[in-house]
Amino acid sequence: MADAAAEGAVTGGENRAQAGGSDSGEAQPELGDPEEPRASAVRQDAEAAPAAAPEVAAETTQEEAAGTVSRPSPRRRLVGVLAVPVRKLGTRARRGRIARAAAASEVQAVETGSAQEVPETRGGMFRSLRVYNYRLFAMGGVVSNVGGWMQRTAQDWLVLDLTKGSATALGVTTALQFLPQLLFGLWGGMIADRYPKRPVLIAAQSIMGLLALTLGVLTLTGNAQVWHVYVMAFALGLVLCVEVPTRQSFVVEMVGRKDLPNAIALNASSFNLARVVGPALAGVLIYALGGTGPIFVLNALSFLAVLGGLALMRTSELTTPEPVARAKGQLREGLRYVMERPDLLLPVLLVGFVSLCAQSFSMSIALMAREVFGAGASSFGLASSMFAVGALVGALMAARRVRPSRKLLIGGALSFGLFQVVTGLAPWYPLYLLLLVPAGVALISVNTTANTSVQLAASPEMRGRVMGIYVLVFTGGAPIGAPVLGWIAELGGPRTGVAVGGVLTMLGVGAAIMLTKAIGRRSRAVVRGGAAAPAGV
């Protein structure tokens, strides 16, 4: 809309300058002229000059017809000579003012974090599914997500079975799967920028399917050992270093910028739906099929849905950016790019602080259900499902929105912290279950809004590295925050651990806002200092 208004103003100014003459030779006032008063003198000269030019021409023609041609007066000669240059000067001045205003608006948008606005779009909650490529991607994602949650449940069950119930071995398995993302996540984002994303995803999904099939064969043949599970978990984490930022940044290439918020929300909906269905289905199948081996094989087969969707995509409908050439310092370039952009830095920092407490909150559901309310295994499963249902509802609500907002990002994070505190103080188990639903809504609202904001604000050639940083802070908070809050819960009880986590979440929101402002002021000061340095030399 701003570009259209600017173009209209330029066109209107040119039309007024060209049609400035009148029969009486007087400049006619313009209604609704938006130009500033200090330019009125230039405008009056620009409009008066063309008005006088036809008058001079008419008088000269009459004198020639009468045979009494006389030399024009000096005033008329001067007006005739200056008519066209003054008119052009007025038009150029208007264009310059419009360009300066547009540039100032763009700078202000970047500084306030409101840049990269997305045009309004309509089409309902599932509008991204109208895109052929994304429809294939989403259908394959639903099948693969269910298979992934089934394998996660079966993997935990297998570790407990092989180690006779060792919680330490279970923790080591989880740590090994997340460790590669902490160590090599930034390099994964760089690979996503250097190579076309669809072939990278095909390769990554194929490797993940082979890992699941290998573990399934080892389990079915009775040869599986704990160290096999450790190796497979670490190898899966290595692949996810590349697969996650590549998959996240590939969405915009399928649906474009206007439907990106909807597509990200639908991805979150698919993930949380699988989070509800996958573990329950895995439990039934482990009992029905007599072990965990078939679950791994089924997950391996689920990757065929993703690979088939990627293979059938119409490459002509993908908006694929040019791959970034290999060069030194690309990781530092990605970090510097995020640090210099408040619209990127705020969601990254906010997600980092929230993730410190979000994972511990999910784990605390078991402690609250068992230690505080004395609930059994079935009631614990109900609590986990209520939180997952809330996350699913939040994702579907996010799918109806057409653009992310700073208020929604900050408000969602504060709401999640508040619901953490309230759930920690809940006196009755039914009330605790009800409060888990809005807590899930708030958490998924933060995640989807931050993800969308980061992808919209990042330029295409930097999007992979930016998403690598985002995934790093998103997954990196859990190994730090979970042990600390677990220690607090052990000292003061589960209620204390949950409530402290909520307070830390709200304090983290304030810290993210203040850090963004402080780093933004420092970056602007460095830029101004660098620009002023040549003048002082």
Sequence and secondary structure as in RCSB ss.txt:
>XXXX:A:sequence
MADAAAEGAVTGGENRAQAGGSDSGEAQPELGDPEEPRASAVRQDAEAAPAAAPEVAAETTQEEAAGTVSRPSPR
RRLVGVLAVPVRKLGTRARRGRIARAAAASEVQAVETGSAQEVPETRGGMFRSLRVYNYRLFAMGGVVSNVGGWM
QRTAQDWLVLDLTKGSATALGVTTALQFLPQLLFGLWGGMIADRYPKRPVLIAAQSIMGLLALTLGVLTLTGNAQ
VWHVYVMAFALGLVLCVEVPTRQSFVVEMVGRKDLPNAIALNASSFNLARVVGPALAGVLIYALGGTGPIFVLNA
LSFLAVLGGLALMRTSELTTPEPVARAKGQLREGLRYVMERPDLLLPVLLVGFVSLCAQSFSMSIALMAREVFGA
GASSFGLASSMFAVGALVGALMAARRVRPSRKLLIGGALSFGLFQVVTGLAPWYPLYLLLLVPAGVALISVNTTA
NTSVQLAASPEMRGRVMGIYVLVFTGGAPIGAPVLGWIAELGGPRTGVAVGGVLTMLGVGAAIMLTKAIGRRSRA
VVRGGAAAPAGV
>XXXX:A:secstr
 HHHHHHHHHHHHHHHHHT   TT      TT  S GGGHHHHHHHHHHHHHHHHHHHHHHHHHHHT      HH
HHHHHHHHHHHHHHHHHHHHHHHHHHHHHHHHHHHHHT  S      S TTGGGGSHHHHHHHHHHHHHHHHHHH
HHHHHHHHHHHHTTS HHHHHHHHHHHHHHHHHHHHHHHHHHHHS HHHHHHHHHHHHHHHHHHHHHHHHTT   
HHHHHHHHHHHHHHHHHHHHHHHHHHHHHH STTHHHHHHHHHHHHHHHHHHHHHHHHHHHHHHTSSHHHHHHHH
HHHHHHHHHHHT  GGG          TTHHHHHHHHHHT HHHHHHHHHHHHHHHHHHHHHHHHHHIIIIIS  
 HHHHHHHHHHHHHHHHHHHHHHHH SS  HHHHHHHHHHHHHHHHHHHT  SHHHHHHHHHHHHHHHHHHHHHH
HHHHHHHS GGGHHHHHHHHHHHHHHHHHHHHHHHHHHHHHH HHHHHHHHHHHHHHHHHHHHHHHHHHHHHHHH
HHHHHHHHHHH 
